[in-house]
């Protein structure tokens, strides 16, 4: 990736992270500091995020506001998983996280996005729509479930009880 693209990506991530904290922010707050180069880069990144469908602009009589879209929330979750600073305890705590996913064909893009996130989080697909992991990402997926309104389409189970034969297969899969 070129250094220009990396910088643009850095500004986009910065905008998304600021928006993740609030439901909406005035555009002026997103324009970083007094440096004209930085302000221009932030404005360009904001425009790119709007064009990509990750954020939307809302105008009021006195100012413009920026808000994360549903796609933007998915993108934020993906950035969180890809981050080098994400701290995930890789020591097994004895619990398995099982996610059952049942999204219809009409929501194929959401289903594919969720599968991508599950893979990035270290989940292994057991049977079609059943995913399992020893890593403590259940809270992240509970937030995704809530954000996307997946009340019945996603079920999250955290358990210690798994039969011995299945446990052997899982230990092999995760190198435990």
C-alpha positions as CSV (number, residue, x, y, z in Angstrom):
1,X,0.0,0.0,0.0
2,X,1.4,3.4,-0.9
3,X,2.2,5.9,1.8
4,X,-0.5,8.3,0.6
5,X,-3.1,5.5,0.8
6,X,-1.8,4.5,4.3
7,X,-2.2,8.2,5.5
8,X,-5.7,8.4,4.0
9,X,-6.6,5.1,5.7
10,X,-5.1,6.5,8.9
11,X,-7.4,9.6,8.8
12,X,-10.4,7.5,7.9
13,X,-9.8,5.2,10.9
14,X,-9.3,8.3,13.1
15,X,-12.7,9.6,12.0
16,X,-14.5,6.3,12.5
17,X,-13.0,5.9,15.9
18,X,-14.2,9.4,16.9
19,X,-17.7,8.6,15.6
20,X,-17.8,5.3,17.4
21,X,-17.8,7.1,20.7
22,X,-20.8,9.4,19.9
23,X,-24.1,9.0,18.0
24,X,-23.2,12.1,15.8
25,X,-20.5,14.7,15.8
26,X,-20.2,18.2,14.2
27,X,-18.0,18.2,11.1
28,X,-15.7,20.9,12.6
29,X,-14.7,18.6,15.4
30,X,-13.5,16.0,12.9
31,X,-11.2,18.5,11.2
32,X,-8.0,17.9,13.1
33,X,-6.0,20.9,14.5
34,X,-4.9,24.1,12.7
35,X,-2.6,22.5,10.2
36,X,-4.1,23.1,6.7
37,X,-2.7,19.8,5.3
38,X,-4.3,17.8,8.1
39,X,-7.6,19.6,7.8
40,X,-7.6,18.9,4.1
41,X,-6.7,15.3,4.5
42,X,-9.5,14.8,7.1
43,X,-12.0,16.5,4.8
44,X,-11.0,14.3,1.9
45,X,-11.2,11.2,4.1
46,X,-14.6,12.2,5.4
47,X,-15.8,12.6,1.8
48,X,-14.4,9.1,1.0
49,X,-16.2,7.6,4.0
50,X,-19.5,9.3,2.9
51,X,-19.0,7.9,-0.7
52,X,-18.2,4.4,0.7
53,X,-21.5,4.5,2.7
54,X,-19.7,4.3,6.1
55,X,-20.9,7.7,7.4
56,X,-23.7,10.1,6.5
57,X,-23.9,13.8,6.7
58,X,-26.9,15.6,8.3
59,X,-27.3,19.3,7.9
60,X,-29.1,21.5,10.5
61,X,-29.6,25.3,10.2
62,X,-26.3,26.1,12.0
63,X,-23.9,23.2,11.3
64,X,-23.4,19.8,9.7
65,X,-23.2,16.6,11.6
66,X,-21.6,13.2,10.7
67,X,-23.1,9.9,11.8
68,X,-21.9,6.3,11.4
69,X,-24.1,4.1,9.2
70,X,-24.8,0.4,9.8
71,X,-22.0,-0.3,7.3
72,X,-19.7,2.0,9.2
73,X,-20.4,0.1,12.4
74,X,-19.4,-3.1,10.7
75,X,-16.3,-1.4,9.3
76,X,-15.4,-0.3,12.9
77,X,-15.8,-3.8,14.2
78,X,-13.5,-5.0,11.5
79,X,-10.9,-2.3,12.3
80,X,-11.1,-3.3,15.9
81,X,-10.3,-7.0,15.0
82,X,-7.5,-6.0,12.7
83,X,-5.8,-3.7,15.2
84,X,-2.3,-4.5,16.5
85,X,-3.3,-3.1,19.8
86,X,-6.3,-5.3,20.4
87,X,-5.7,-7.2,23.6
88,X,-7.2,-10.7,23.5
89,X,-6.3,-13.2,26.1
90,X,-4.9,-16.2,24.2
91,X,-4.7,-18.3,27.4
92,X,-7.7,-20.6,27.3
93,X,-10.0,-19.9,30.3
94,X,-11.9,-23.2,29.9
95,X,-14.9,-21.6,28.1
96,X,-15.9,-22.2,24.5
97,X,-17.7,-19.4,22.6
98,X,-20.2,-20.8,20.1
99,X,-22.0,-18.5,17.7
100,X,-25.0,-19.8,15.7
101,X,-25.7,-17.7,12.6
102,X,-28.8,-18.0,10.6
103,X,-29.2,-15.1,8.1
104,X,-31.4,-15.6,5.0
105,X,-30.2,-15.3,1.4
106,X,-31.8,-11.9,1.3
107,X,-29.2,-10.7,3.8
108,X,-26.2,-12.4,2.1
109,X,-23.8,-9.5,2.4
110,X,-24.4,-9.2,6.1
111,X,-23.9,-12.9,6.5
112,X,-20.6,-12.8,4.5
113,X,-19.4,-9.8,6.6
114,X,-20.2,-11.7,9.8
115,X,-18.4,-14.8,8.6
116,X,-15.4,-12.6,7.8
117,X,-15.4,-11.1,11.3
118,X,-15.8,-14.5,12.9
119,X,-12.7,-15.8,10.9
120,X,-10.7,-12.7,11.9
121,X,-11.6,-13.3,15.5
122,X,-10.3,-16.9,15.4
123,X,-13.6,-18.7,15.2
124,X,-13.7,-22.0,13.3
125,X,-16.8,-23.1,11.4
126,X,-18.1,-26.4,12.8
127,X,-21.2,-27.0,10.8
128,X,-22.6,-24.6,8.2
129,X,-23.7,-21.9,10.6
130,X,-22.1,-22.9,13.8
131,X,-18.8,-21.2,14.8
132,X,-16.6,-21.9,17.8
133,X,-13.7,-20.3,19.5
134,X,-11.8,-20.4,22.8
135,X,-11.0,-16.7,22.6
136,X,-13.1,-14.2,24.6
137,X,-14.7,-12.3,21.7
138,X,-18.3,-12.9,22.9
139,X,-18.7,-9.3,24.0
140,X,-17.7,-7.9,20.6
141,X,-20.2,-10.2,18.9
142,X,-22.9,-9.3,21.5
143,X,-22.4,-5.7,20.4
144,X,-22.5,-6.6,16.8
145,X,-25.7,-8.5,17.4
146,X,-27.3,-5.5,19.1
147,X,-26.0,-3.0,16.6
148,X,-27.3,-5.0,13.6
149,X,-30.6,-6.0,15.3
150,X,-29.9,-9.8,15.0
151,X,-32.2,-10.8,17.8
152,X,-33.0,-14.3,16.4
153,X,-30.5,-14.6,13.6
154,X,-27.5,-14.8,15.9
155,X,-27.2,-16.8,19.1
156,X,-24.2,-16.6,21.3
157,X,-23.4,-19.5,23.8
158,X,-20.5,-19.6,26.3
159,X,-20.0,-23.0,27.8
160,X,-17.5,-25.3,29.4
161,X,-19.5,-28.5,28.7
162,X,-18.5,-30.2,25.5
163,X,-18.2,-33.9,25.0
164,X,-14.7,-35.4,25.1
165,X,-14.6,-36.5,21.4
166,X,-15.6,-33.0,20.2
167,X,-13.1,-31.5,22.7
168,X,-10.3,-33.5,21.1
169,X,-11.2,-32.2,17.6
170,X,-11.4,-28.6,18.9
171,X,-8.1,-28.9,20.7
172,X,-6.5,-30.1,17.5
173,X,-8.1,-27.2,15.6
174,X,-6.8,-24.5,18.0
175,X,-3.5,-26.2,18.9
176,X,-4.5,-26.4,22.6
